[in-house]
Amino acid sequence: MRSNLPKAARNLLLLLALAALLGLLSRRFAASQNGTDFPEFYAAAKMVGEGAGRQLYDPAAQDRFEIRYAGRTGTYFNHPPFEALVYVPLTRWPLRSAYLVWCLLNAGFLAIVARLLAPEVFPHCDWRVLLVLFFLFVPVLLNFLQGQDSLLLLLL
């Protein structure tokens, strides 16, 4: 499955595919924001960042922060408290921008996993091809759409 294309061309094609995916996610975020999990992570990180970490599992406090920063209430943050710290750096940006940064990070996590797995599990497959195949796997796409942390866990 090695390609005859020069390495720079393969990298460019991969970057274009990732840019197209991020463009799609960006356009869909406004319409699907109410059905994604990312706002709950973002609100939890805002709580920690603003010193309300002790109220992290208080539904009323979570509702206040989700309304303030996501404009809606949804599911509650029910992950271990240290996980909110992962999202704290993303609170520098507004919700939509933070979501896109998180998607970029997830794409990076997935690329690292592809680079690590390709030589060991798929020695005749270029890692870029493997990465594209990963993006065709529905749970990976759902991870991006939902703004989940599964790819970070996969990398770890």
C-alpha positions as a Markdown table, in Angstrom:
| # | Residue | x | y | z |
|---|---|---|---|---|
| 1 | Met | 0.0 | 0.0 | 0.0 |
| 2 | Arg | 3.0 | 2.3 | -0.3 |
| 3 | Ser | 2.3 | 5.2 | -2.5 |
| 4 | Asn | 4.4 | 6.4 | -5.5 |
| 5 | Leu | 3.4 | 10.0 | -4.6 |
| 6 | Pro | 6.2 | 12.1 | -3.1 |
| 7 | Lys | 6.1 | 12.4 | 0.7 |
| 8 | Ala | 5.3 | 16.2 | 0.4 |
| 9 | Ala | 2.3 | 15.4 | -1.8 |
| 10 | Arg | 1.0 | 12.7 | 0.6 |
| 11 | Asn | 1.4 | 15.1 | 3.5 |
| 12 | Leu | -0.4 | 17.9 | 1.6 |
| 13 | Leu | -3.3 | 15.5 | 0.7 |
| 14 | Leu | -3.6 | 14.4 | 4.3 |
| 15 | Leu | -3.6 | 18.0 | 5.5 |
| 16 | Leu | -6.3 | 18.9 | 3.0 |
| 17 | Ala | -8.4 | 15.9 | 4.1 |
| 18 | Leu | -8.0 | 17.1 | 7.8 |
| 19 | Ala | -8.9 | 20.6 | 6.8 |
| 20 | Ala | -12.1 | 19.4 | 5.1 |
| 21 | Leu | -13.0 | 17.4 | 8.1 |
| 22 | Leu | -12.5 | 20.4 | 10.4 |
| 23 | Gly | -14.5 | 22.6 | 8.1 |
| 24 | Leu | -17.4 | 20.1 | 8.2 |
| 25 | Leu | -17.2 | 19.9 | 12.0 |
| 26 | Ser | -17.1 | 23.7 | 12.3 |
| 27 | Arg | -20.2 | 24.2 | 10.1 |
| 28 | Arg | -22.1 | 21.4 | 11.9 |
| 29 | Phe | -21.2 | 22.6 | 15.4 |
| 30 | Ala | -23.7 | 25.5 | 15.5 |
| 31 | Ala | -26.5 | 23.2 | 14.4 |
| 32 | Ser | -25.5 | 20.3 | 16.6 |
| 33 | Gln | -24.2 | 22.1 | 19.7 |
| 34 | Asn | -27.2 | 21.2 | 21.7 |
| 35 | Gly | -26.6 | 17.5 | 21.1 |
| 36 | Thr | -22.9 | 17.3 | 21.7 |
| 37 | Asp | -21.0 | 16.5 | 24.9 |
| 38 | Phe | -18.2 | 19.1 | 24.5 |
| 39 | Pro | -20.1 | 21.9 | 26.1 |
| 40 | Glu | -20.4 | 19.9 | 29.4 |
| 41 | Phe | -16.6 | 19.4 | 29.4 |
| 42 | Tyr | -16.1 | 23.1 | 28.6 |
| 43 | Ala | -18.4 | 24.2 | 31.4 |
| 44 | Ala | -16.7 | 21.9 | 33.9 |
| 45 | Ala | -13.3 | 23.3 | 32.9 |
| 46 | Lys | -14.7 | 26.8 | 33.3 |
| 47 | Met | -15.9 | 25.9 | 36.8 |
| 48 | Val | -12.5 | 24.7 | 37.7 |
| 49 | Gly | -10.8 | 27.7 | 36.1 |
| 50 | Glu | -13.0 | 30.1 | 38.0 |
| 51 | Gly | -12.5 | 28.4 | 41.3 |
| 52 | Ala | -15.8 | 26.6 | 41.5 |
| 53 | Gly | -14.2 | 23.2 | 41.3 |
| 54 | Arg | -15.8 | 22.1 | 44.6 |
| 55 | Gln | -19.2 | 22.4 | 42.9 |
| 56 | Leu | -18.2 | 20.3 | 40.0 |
| 57 | Tyr | -20.8 | 17.6 | 40.6 |
| 58 | Asp | -23.6 | 20.0 | 41.8 |
| 59 | Pro | -26.3 | 19.9 | 39.0 |
| 60 | Ala | -27.4 | 23.4 | 39.7 |
| 61 | Ala | -23.9 | 24.8 | 39.5 |
| 62 | Gln | -23.3 | 22.9 | 36.3 |
| 63 | Asp | -26.5 | 24.2 | 34.8 |
| 64 | Arg | -25.5 | 27.8 | 35.6 |
| 65 | Phe | -22.1 | 27.4 | 33.9 |
| 66 | Glu | -23.5 | 25.5 | 30.9 |
| 67 | Ile | -26.2 | 28.2 | 30.4 |
| 68 | Arg | -23.5 | 31.0 | 30.8 |
| 69 | Tyr | -21.0 | 29.5 | 28.4 |
| 70 | Ala | -22.9 | 27.1 | 26.2 |
| 71 | Gly | -26.3 | 28.8 | 26.1 |
| 72 | Arg | -28.1 | 25.6 | 27.1 |
| 73 | Thr | -28.2 | 22.9 | 29.7 |
| 74 | Gly | -27.5 | 19.3 | 28.7 |
| 75 | Thr | -25.9 | 16.3 | 30.2 |
| 76 | Tyr | -23.8 | 16.7 | 33.3 |
| 77 | Phe | -20.1 | 16.3 | 33.7 |
| 78 | Asn | -19.7 | 12.9 | 35.2 |
| 79 | His | -16.1 | 12.1 | 34.5 |
| 80 | Pro | -13.3 | 12.0 | 37.1 |
| 81 | Pro | -12.5 | 15.5 | 38.4 |
| 82 | Phe | -8.9 | 15.5 | 37.1 |
| 83 | Glu | -10.3 | 15.1 | 33.6 |
| 84 | Ala | -11.7 | 18.7 | 33.8 |
| 85 | Leu | -8.1 | 19.9 | 34.0 |
| 86 | Val | -7.4 | 18.6 | 30.5 |
| 87 | Tyr | -10.0 | 21.0 | 29.2 |
| 88 | Val | -9.0 | 24.0 | 31.2 |
| 89 | Pro | -6.5 | 25.4 | 28.6 |
| 90 | Leu | -9.3 | 25.3 | 26.0 |
| 91 | Thr | -11.3 | 27.8 | 28.0 |
| 92 | Arg | -9.1 | 30.6 | 26.7 |
| 93 | Trp | -11.2 | 30.5 | 23.6 |
| 94 | Pro | -15.0 | 30.8 | 23.1 |
| 95 | Leu | -16.9 | 27.5 | 23.0 |
| 96 | Arg | -16.8 | 27.0 | 19.2 |
| 97 | Ser | -13.1 | 27.9 | 18.8 |
| 98 | Ala | -12.3 | 25.6 | 21.8 |
| 99 | Tyr | -14.2 | 22.8 | 20.1 |
| 100 | Leu | -12.2 | 23.2 | 16.9 |
| 101 | Val | -8.9 | 23.3 | 18.9 |
| 102 | Trp | -10.0 | 20.1 | 20.7 |
| 103 | Cys | -10.8 | 18.5 | 17.2 |
| 104 | Leu | -7.3 | 19.5 | 16.1 |
| 105 | Leu | -5.8 | 18.0 | 19.2 |
| 106 | Asn | -7.8 | 14.8 | 18.6 |
| 107 | Ala | -6.6 | 14.6 | 15.0 |
| 108 | Gly | -3.1 | 14.9 | 16.4 |
| 109 | Phe | -3.7 | 12.2 | 18.9 |
| 110 | Leu | -5.1 | 9.9 | 16.2 |
| 111 | Ala | -2.1 | 10.7 | 13.9 |
| 112 | Ile | 0.3 | 9.7 | 16.7 |
| 113 | Val | -1.7 | 6.4 | 17.2 |
| 114 | Ala | -1.5 | 5.7 | 13.4 |
| 115 | Arg | 2.3 | 6.4 | 13.4 |
| 116 | Leu | 2.8 | 4.1 | 16.4 |
| 117 | Leu | 0.5 | 1.3 | 15.1 |
| 118 | Ala | 1.4 | 1.2 | 11.4 |
| 119 | Pro | 4.9 | -0.3 | 11.6 |
| 120 | Glu | 3.9 | -2.8 | 14.3 |
| 121 | Val | 0.5 | -3.9 | 13.1 |
| 122 | Phe | 0.3 | -2.9 | 9.5 |
| 123 | Pro | 3.9 | -2.9 | 8.3 |
| 124 | His | 3.0 | -2.6 | 4.6 |
| 125 | Cys | 0.6 | 0.3 | 5.1 |
| 126 | Asp | 1.7 | 3.9 | 5.2 |
| 127 | Trp | 0.6 | 5.6 | 8.4 |
| 128 | Arg | -1.2 | 8.3 | 6.5 |
| 129 | Val | -3.4 | 5.7 | 4.8 |
| 130 | Leu | -4.1 | 4.2 | 8.2 |
| 131 | Leu | -5.1 | 7.6 | 9.5 |
| 132 | Val | -7.5 | 8.1 | 6.7 |
| 133 | Leu | -9.0 | 4.7 | 7.4 |
| 134 | Phe | -9.3 | 5.6 | 11.1 |
| 135 | Phe | -11.5 | 8.6 | 10.0 |
| 136 | Leu | -13.8 | 6.2 | 8.2 |
| 137 | Phe | -14.5 | 4.3 | 11.4 |
| 138 | Val | -17.8 | 5.5 | 12.7 |
| 139 | Pro | -16.8 | 5.6 | 16.4 |
| 140 | Val | -13.9 | 7.9 | 15.5 |
| 141 | Leu | -16.2 | 10.2 | 13.6 |
| 142 | Leu | -18.7 | 10.2 | 16.5 |
| 143 | Asn | -15.8 | 11.1 | 18.9 |
| 144 | Phe | -15.1 | 14.2 | 16.8 |
| 145 | Leu | -18.8 | 15.1 | 16.5 |
| 146 | Gln | -19.3 | 14.8 | 20.2 |
| 147 | Gly | -16.1 | 16.4 | 21.3 |
| 148 | Gln | -15.3 | 13.3 | 23.4 |
| 149 | Asp | -11.9 | 12.4 | 25.0 |
| 150 | Ser | -11.8 | 8.8 | 23.7 |
| 151 | Leu | -8.8 | 9.5 | 21.4 |
| 152 | Leu | -6.8 | 10.9 | 24.2 |
| 153 | Leu | -7.5 | 7.8 | 26.1 |
| 154 | Leu | -6.6 | 5.6 | 23.1 |
| 155 | Leu | -3.2 | 7.4 | 22.9 |
| 156 | Leu | -2.5 | 7.1 | 26.5 |
